[in-house]
């Protein structure tokens, strides 16, 4: 089972490539869901309302199983696909790359477009810092208040991030844990009395 994936640390904006008068401006954003994806596309369209094309490609999901390549009016396969291929070449997922084109008066032809969009995506991703992220899941633990030290010790041993802690008599903790520790944490909790937990 896979517990980690490669993505970009933070967004890269406004890389520039000039080709026969056309300007290609590159953007790369880390995205984790449809909402972040839409927001990033909206942001770039708002910043460049007069651009001729806003072509993009993204991959999301552990193995990049959720993906799309969009030519935005350029000849089919000449823009989105070369951008998408750069995501594959860098072996990254949960990333959106947008190439904004301002037409410069000289037609580039399909092969020229493929080359320009590929190059634009490539220089944008080369500026990005590629990082390995570990998959996480949330765990909700309910226990008696006097057991809190045991629970906190267990969670810190596995590097969990506490999201919320409710210290009633029957206390509860919501925490993020690394997926690879899930079984060990579950086992440890199962051995404790008066403790219930649910994993999301």
N, C-alpha and C positions, 0 to 999 in steps of 0.2 A: 504493500500500500504506500501511496505517495504522501509525504507529510510537508513538502515545501514546494515552492515555485519561484521562478525568477521574474522580477518586474522592475519598473524604474522607481527610484527613490522619490523624486518630485518632478513636477512638470518642467518642460523646456519650451520656451516660447520665442517666436520671431527669428528663427535661423533663416538665412537668406541665400537663395540660389538664383543667378540670372542666366537666362538662356535665350539668345537671339531677341533681346528686348522684353521677353516675358519675365516676370518676377514670380518666384515660387517661395512662399513663406511657410516655414515648417513649425509645427507644434506637436508636442507629445505630452499626454496626460496619464497619470495612473488612475484607473477607474475600477471600481469594485461592483458597480451595479448600473442598471439602466438609468437611474436618476442622475448619477454623476456623469454618465456618458452624455445624456441630453444637455445637462448644464454646461459641459465643456464645449459641445458643438454650438450651443446657443451663444456662449461667450465669444467664440471666434467669429461667428456670423455677425454678431453685433459690432465687433471691433473692425470687421472688414466688409461692410455692407456693399461696397462698390466692386468687390473682387468678381472676376469672371466665373470662377469655379471654387467650390470648397470640397475638395475630394478627401476621402478619409478611409481608414480601415481600423478595425479593432479586433482584439482577441480577449475573451474573458473565460474564466473557468480554469480549473487545475490544468487541464491539457489543452486549453484554448478551444474547447468544444463549442463555445458560443462566439461566433465571429461574423464579420460582415465586411465587404469591400464595396465602396460606393464611388462611382466615376463622376457623379454630379454633372452629367451632360457632356463629359469628354467621351471620345470613342470608346466603345465597350472594351474593358480589360486594359485600357491604356493608363489608368491612374490608380484606382483602388487596389487592383491586384499587385502592381509593383510595390505599393506601400505595404500591403499585407505581407508580401514575401520578405520584407525587411524585418517584420515582427518575427517571422519564422526563423530568419537567418540569425537573429539575436537570441532566439529561444526564450522569448518573454511572453507573458500573458498579463491580463488585467491592465492593458495599455491601449490607448487610443492615439493614433497619429493622424494629424490633419495637414494637408498641403493646400494652401490658399494660392490660387493663381491669378495674377493680373496679366491679361493678354497684352502682348507688346506689338502686335501688328504683323508678325511673321509667323506663318503656320509652321509647326514643328514636325507635323506628320506623326503617325502612330508610333513609329520606333523612337522618334525624338521625344515624344511625350513619355513613353515608358521609361526612357533613360532619365529624363528630368525628374519625374515623380519618384523614381527609385533613388536617385541621388539626393533629392530633397529629404526623403524619409531617412536615408542613411546618415546624412550629416546631422539631422535632428537627433537621432538615436545615439550617435557617437558622442553627443554633448551630454547625454543623460547618464546618470550614475545607476548602473544595474545592480540590484540588490536581491538577495535571497530572502524570501519571507516564509515563515513557518505557518502552516495552517493552524487556525485556532478554533475552539468551540467554547460555548458557554456552559457553565455548570451552576446549578442553583442548589445550595446545600442548606438544609434546615436541621437544627440541633439545639440541645439545651444550652442555655447561656454559660453554664459552668464548664462546657467543653470547648469554649472558644480557643483556648491556647493550643489544644491538640489540632484543631481544624486549621488555625493560622500557620502552625508549624508545618503541617502537611502541605498546605498550599505554597508556602514559601520554598519548601524543598523542591517543588516542581516548577518554581518560577512563574506561578500564576499571577494574573493581574486582578486585583479586587476592583469590581465595578461599584458594588454597593454593599453596605453592611448594616443590617437592622438588628439592634441589640435589645430586643424584647426578651422576656423570659424564655420564649421559644425563639431563638435567634435565627437569622438567615443571612446567607452571603451569596451574592451573585459574582462570579469570577470568570475570567477568560483563561482557558488553559490551552496548552499546545496539544494538538490532536495526538501527537505521538505518546503523550503521557496519559491519555484518557484511561486506558485499561488499568494502569498501575494505580491511578488515583481512585478509580471505581473500586478496585480490590481493597485498597486501604480503608475506604469509607464503609465498605460492606462489612468490614470486621469490627466496626464501632457500633456500640449500642445507642439507641435513641437518635440515630442520625438517618435522615432521608435525603436523597439527592435526585435531581433530574438533569439529564444532559440534553442540550438543544442540538 
